[in-house]
Amino acid sequence: MLGILQFVLLGFLGAVCFVLIKAEGWADLKKFNMIRRLIIGGVVGYLYSVLYSDYSFPNFVMSFVAGYFGVDFIEAIVLKFRKENSS
């Protein structure tokens, strides 16, 4: 259980890092897009813990990276499926 929480926390922290880097001011931090990114970062960290059950240092780092890039990856997949379904 503690391992899963570590993955979720690291995914969330990856999303926090992305939000703090991309935000230009305090108003940007309050936008729905940024809050959505924080929530999805934690979810991506959980999904990473489900897919990789080895609780080691490289997987913790990858959980952080997955939280950082998770939303961009999901949006790219959705756009790809939309393009395939529209043609």
Secondary structure, 3 states (H helix, E strand, C coil): CHHHHHHHHHHHHHHHHHHHHHCCCHHHHCCHHHHHHHHHHHHHHHHHHHHCCCCCHHHHHHHHHHHHHHHHHHHHHHHHHHHHHHC
